[in-house]
Amino acid sequence: MKPLDGLRYGALGFPLAFVALPLYVTLPAHYAQQYGVALAALGAVLLGARLFDALVDPWIGRLADRWLNRRSALAPMAVAALLLALGFVLLFFPPALSQAGYLGWCAATLVLSYLGYSVLAVMHQAWGARLGGDGLQQTRVVAWREGLALAGVISASLLPSLLGMAWTSAALALGLLLGLALLLRAPRARPSERSVAEQGLALAWHTRGFRRLLLVFLLNGIAAAIPATLLLFFVRDRLQTPAAEGLYLASYFVAAALSMPLWLRVVARLGRARAWLAAMLLAVLSFAWASSLAAGDQLGFVLVCLASGAALGADLAIPGALLTGVVQSAGLAGRAEGVFFGWWNFANKLNLALAAGLALPLLQWLGYAPGQRDPAALQALTWAYCLLPCALKLAAAGALYVLIIKPEQEAVSCAPN
């Protein structure tokens, strides 16, 4: 893929990642502090909206395959972008309401925002998967999308505090408009005249390669989501360096973005699966090192963020490319990418829920609470933040080798010369 084509395709990743951070991070504090909404009720609304967001993705994927087989595939994406921009503005700028009114408004506008976001995300991923190519080409396509998404995450972490939500909303609308305009001129696979829509949502689960890859993806995703959930606890109580939180986050995301060209070289040399395995082992080493850090070790944790951020670059670029390969191997290229990526997004959102559902109760059971500094509580925090992700990453690495790498080796050795 030429750089200009990569930019045209990947540009939509910027506003999609840009909107995700305010929806997940800024929104709870905004409604609690600005409008006095009770945290328990707000938490229930957010949980319900996020469950809806995850459950609707497979159905969106099925529709995406139909839409991508039309020449006017950008039309539903434009409608989804409008819904997303409108929902985002209404969500952060509600009219004067009662407490119950604010909760209802938040629920309705959040569902509207999530619906627009999910349609765009699944359509964008399936569009890229349909471009085809070999393993390196598929990884390059995903790297363009995820690299620009990382730029969106970094921008979204700065803009609300610097310029406020009004300018953030305007930047989102402009980003969506520009992303769709560039996508209009991006490479696109020829629409397929064949359809597999009648096989429904179960199509992906009938594909053994998808089931195997999804298991690895879930294990690896939970391993990555747990430290993301517990990061602020670890920084504030174990390292006791809260002033450096921005530095840590910047180091992590910048390292992820800068590592993508390097991972493309590794993929070219080792292949996608082995490159992903190397990234998993790098993440294990970085979090094992984090477990040895003492209070005030700011430089040490910056290095941990750089190493784990580099591993994140592979997590973003390689699994989606492997999924494209699964679709191609199943003989479904150009017909069913939406169904596969719909379930893929469902699993990705499930990772976030499982990470919180696993890590937070475990910490409480081990005797940790935010603000505690006694050795036993800090040891529990270290186990949950550092060692549990290492165990899950090693499980993911083992599954990757047994389920994907080893069968590939056997297929090559059995192939006729």
N, C-alpha and C positions, 0 to 999 in steps of 0.2 A: 504494500500500500504506500503510495506516495505521500509525503508529509502534508500537502495541501488537502488531499482526499481524507487523510486521517483527521485533520483539523475539522473538515466539514462534517464528517460523521461524528466525531467525539465531542463537538462543541456543546451538544445538548446535555452532556454529562455534567457540565459546570452548573447550570441552574438547578438541575435535579439534586445534586449534592448540596448545593447552596441552600435549598429549602429544607432539607432534612434536619440540619442542626437546629434551626429555630423551632421546628415542630417538636423535636424530641427534648431539647435542652432548655430553650428560652421560654416556651409556652407555660409550663407549670408555674414557674416563679412569676411570670407576667400576670396570670389570672389571680394568683394568691396575693401578690403584693399590690397590684393596681386596683383590683376589684373586690378583695377580701373574701374570695371563695375558699370554703373550707377544704383542707388538704385531702381528707378522707373522701369526700364527695368528688373532688376533682380527680383523684386517683382512680376512682371507679369509672368516671367518664373516659379518661385517657386509656384505661385498660380495655374498655369496651370498644372504643374506636380503633385501637391497635389490633384487637382480635378481628374486627371486621376487615381491616386493611390486609391482614395476612390471609384470611379465608377467601377473600374475593380474588386474589391473584391467579389461582389456577383457572378460574372462569374467564378472567381477562385474557389469559394466555390462549385459550381456545378461540376467543373472538379475534385476537391479534393475528392468528394464522389466516383467518378469513379476510381481514382487512389488508394484510400484506400481499394477498393474492389479487388485490385490486390495484389499478393504476393510481387511484386516488387515496393511497394509504396515508398520506399526510393529513387528510381531512379529519379523521377521528383524533389524530394527534393534536391538531389545532384546537379542536373542541376541548380536549382534555387539558391543554395548556391554559385555555380560557377559564375552565373550571378551577384549576389550581391557583392561578393568579387571583381570581375573584375570591375563592375560599380563603386564601392567605390574608388578603386585605381585610375581609370581614371578620376573620378570626382574631386579628390583633387590634382591630378598631371597632368594637361593638358599640351599639347605642346604650344609653342609660337604661339599666334593667334591674330587676330584683336579683337576689342571690340565686333563686331557682331559674330565673330568666337567663342569667349569665351561664349557668351550667347547661341549659338547653341550647343556647346560642353556641357555646363552645363545642358541644357534641355535634350539632348540625354542620357547622362550618368546618370542623375537623374532618368529618366524614367526607364532605365535599372536596376538601384539599387532598386527603388521602386517595380518593377515587381518581382525581386528575393525575396525581403523582404516579399511582400504580399503573395506569394505562400508558403513560409516557415511558415509564421505566421498562415495562415488559416489551412494549413495541420497539423501543430503542435497542434493547438487548437482542431481540429476535432479528431485527434488521441487520445488526452486525453479524450475527451467526450465519445468516443467509448469504453473506459475502463469500463464504467458503474459503478455499485455499488449504495449504498444508498447515502443519502444526505451528510453525513459526509465524506464518501469515495470520492465523487465527489469534495467536497471542499478541501480535502487533495491533490488530484491530481492537482487542479488549484493552490493551495498554493505553491506546489513545483515549478511549472512553474513560477509563479509570484514572488516568493521569490528570485529565481535565476535571474530573470529579474531585480529586484531591485539592486542586486549585479552588474549587467551589467551597469545599469544607473550610479551607484556610480563610477565604474571604468572608464566609458566613460567621466565623468565629471572631472577626474583627469589626465588621460593618455595623451590627446593631449597637455595640457599645460606643462606637466612634460617631455615627451619624443618626442613630435612632431607627425605629421600625418603619417610619414613613419612607425614608430613603432606601432601606432594605427591601421594602415591597416594590419600589420603583425599579431597583436593580434586578429583582427577580423577574418582573414583567419584561424588562429589556433583554435579560438573558434568555428567557424562553423565546421571545420573538427572534432574536439573533440566531439561537440554536436551530429553530425550525427553518429559518431562511437559509442557513448553511446546509441543513440536511436536505433541503430541496435540490441542491446541486451535488450532493454526496453520491458516491457509487451505490448502486442498488441492484440486487439480484433480480433477474427477470421473473415476474409473477408466474407462479406455477398454475397450470390448468388442472392438475390433479389435486384432490383433496382427501384428507384423512379425518375430517371433522366428525364424521359419523362414529368414529371409534371413541370419541369423547375424552374425558379427563384421564381415564385409566390408561391411555396409550403409553404414556411415559413409564408407568409402573410395569408394563409388559416387556420393557426393554431391560435386560439384565445389566448392561453396562451402566445405565442410569441409576439403578438401584445401588450398584457398587460405588459409583462415584458419589452419590448422595450421602452414603454412610460416611465416607471420608470427609466430605464437605461439612457434615453436621458435627463430627468430632472435632475437626480443626476449627470450625466456626465458634463452637462453645468455648474452646480453649482460648480463642482470641477475644471473645466477648467478656469473659470473666475478669481479666485485668482491666478492661475498659470500664466495667461496672465499678471496680474497686479502686481505681487509680487515685481518686482524691483522698480516700481514706488512708491509703498507703503513703501518699506524699505528706499529708498533714500530721499523721500520728507516728508512722515509722520513721520517715525521713525528716519530718518536722521542718520542711522547707516550702511552706505554702506560697511564699512570694515568687517561687520559681515555676509555678504551675504552667504559666504561659510559655516559658522556655521549654519545658518538657514536651508540651503538646506540639509546639512549633518544630522541635527537633524530630519528633516522631513522624509527623506528616510530611515534612520536607524530605526526610530520609526516604520515605516511601515513594514520593514522586521522583526523586533523583535516582532511585535504584532501578526503576523500570527499564531504562535502556540497558543496564547491566544484566538484568534477568533475561532480556531478549537474547543477549549473547550466550548466556548459559543454556537457554532453550535450544538455540542453534547448535550447541555442542552436545548437550546431554539429552535433549528431548524434554517435553513438557512435564511428564510425571516425575522424572528424576530431578529436574530443576525444582519442582515443588517440594520434593523430599528434602533437598538441600536447604530450602528456606525453612522448613519445619525444624530441622536440626539446629539452624541458626537461632531460631526463636527459643528453642529449649535452652541453648547455651546462654542466651541473654537473660532469660528469667531465672535460670539457676544462679547466675552471677548476681542478679538483683537481690536474691535471698541472703547474700553475704554483706550487703551494704548496711552501714550504721547511720545513726541520726546525723544529719548535716552533710552527708556525702552527696553533694549536688552534682559535682563533676562525674562521679561514678554513675549516677542515674541518667545523666544526659547521654553518656555512652550506651547505657542500656536502651534508652529511647531511640538512639540512632540505629543500633543493631536490630532491635525488634521492629522499628519502622522499615528498615530494609527488607526484613522478612515479610512485612505487610505488603510491600510492593509486589511480591510474588503471589501472595494470597489474593490480591486484587486482579492480577493479570492472567494467571494461569488456569484456575479452576473453570472460569467461563469458557476459555479456549478448549479445555478438555471436554466440556459439555457439548460444544459444537462438534467435536470429533465423534462423540457418542451418537449424536443425531445423524451424522454422515454415515457412520458404520452401520446404523440401523436401516439405511436406505430411505430416510425420511427428510433429507435435506431439501429445503425449499417448500416444505409442506407442513411441518409440525414444530418448528422452533418455538413458537409462542406457547404451546402446551408445556414443553419442557422448561422453558424459562419462567412460566407461571408457577410451576411447582418449585423451581429453584428459588424464586423470590419468597415464596411461602416458607421454605426451609431457612432462608437467611433471616427472616423476621422471627422465626421460631427460635433461632439461636439466641437472639437478644433476650427473649422471654425466658428460655431455659437457663441462661447464664445468671440472670437475676434470681430466678426461682431456686437455683442450686446454691449460688455463692452466699447470698444474704442470710438465708436460714442456717447454713453451715457455720457462718461466722458467729451468729447469735448462739448456736448450740455449743460452739467452742469457747464461748465466754467473752467475745469481743463486742464492744459497743463504741460508736464514734466518740472520740475524745479521750479514750482510755490510753494510758501510757505504761501500765504495769507490764512486766516481762511476759507473763502468760498470755495476756490479750494481744500483745504485739507479735508473739510467736504464732498465735492463731491467724492473725492477719497475714503474716508472711507465708504461712502454709497455703492460705486461700489465694493470695495474689500471685505468688511465685510458683509453688510446687504443684498445686492442682492443675494449673494450665500446662505445666511441663508433662504431667502424667497424661493428660488428654492429648497433647501434641504428639507424644510418643505413641499413644494408641492410634492416632490418626496416621502417623508415619508407618506404623506396622500394617494398618489396613491398606494404605496406599501401596505398599510393597507387595503384599499378598494378593490383593484383589485386582491391581492394575499393572504394576511394573512386572511382576513375575509372569502373569499370563502373556504380556507383550513379549517377554524374552522367550517363552516357550513357543509362541506363534512364529517368531523369527527363526528359531532353531529348527522348527518342523517344516518351514517353507522349502520348496524345492529350489535347488541351485539353478 
